[in-house]
Amino acid sequence: MIMVPAFFLGLLVGAFRSYRKQGSTLDMLQYGFAHGIAFFILGMFLSIAFDWQGWV
């Protein structure tokens, strides 16, 4: 459940980090998707852990 918002949060974080480093548009896309995928995987593990603990 947390995976999709985590992906978009990672997308924004990565794009912002690239923007602060004065990266090009393609740099922002690459940073955004890399962070988005990392946040998605973290969100997936958190969802599994929450379900396993019975919190969801």
LUMVO-689694 format. One record per residue (C-alpha): residue in one letter; residue number from 1; z, x, y. Coordinates in steps of 0.001 Angstrom, whole numbers, m for minus. Each point is the difference from the previous one (the first is absolute). Layout:
<recs>
REC type seq      pz      px      py
REC    A NUM       Z       X       Y
...
</recs>
This chain:
<recs>
REC type seq      pz      px      py
REC    M   1       0       0       0
REC    I   2     705    2870    2351
REC    M   3   m3159    1894    m873
REC    V   4   m2525   m1586    2371
REC    P   5    2174     212    3150
REC    A   6     924    3561   m1013
REC    F   7   m3689     907    m206
REC    F   8    m684   m1328    3495
REC    L   9    3098    1706    1385
REC    G  10   m1189    3272   m1529
REC    L  11   m3452    m585    1450
REC    L  12    1481    m338    3486
REC    V  13    2352    2961    m417
REC    G  14   m2804    2263   m1207
REC    A  15   m2401   m1034    2747
REC    F  16    2703     528    2627
REC    R  17     832    3465   m1366
REC    S  18   m3673     974     147
REC    Y  19    m312   m1417    3504
REC    R  20    2951    2116    1158
REC    K  21   m1711    3097   m1428
REC    Q  22   m3135    m972    1980
REC    G  23   m2040    m654   m3133
REC    S  24   m3375   m1675     m84
REC    T  25    m601   m3537   m1226
REC    L  26    m761    1247   m3505
REC    D  27    3237    2010      27
REC    M  28    1902   m3159     914
REC    L  29   m1651   m1866   m2880
REC    Q  30     782    2760   m2474
REC    Y  31    3624     363    1111
REC    G  32     379   m3773      59
REC    F  33   m1291    m541   m3512
REC    A  34    1920    2956   m1423
REC    H  35    3247   m1287    1496
REC    G  36    m888   m3554    m987
REC    I  37    m462     961   m3644
REC    A  38    3230    2022       0
REC    F  39    1957   m2889    1538
REC    F  40   m1638   m2416   m2482
REC    I  41    1163    2093   m2964
REC    L  42    3494     288    1473
REC    G  43      54   m3776     535
REC    M  44   m1120    m552   m3582
REC    F  45    2862    2104   m1337
REC    L  46    2455   m1796    2286
REC    S  47   m1275   m3380   m1227
REC    I  48     446    1095   m3605
REC    A  49    3498    1332     710
REC    F  50    1032   m3178    1843
REC    D  51   m1315   m2169   m2814
REC    W  52    1709    2149   m2610
REC    Q  53    3321    m325    1845
REC    G  54    m478   m3759     296
REC    W  55     m22      20    3803
REC    V  56   m3293   m1880     273
</recs>
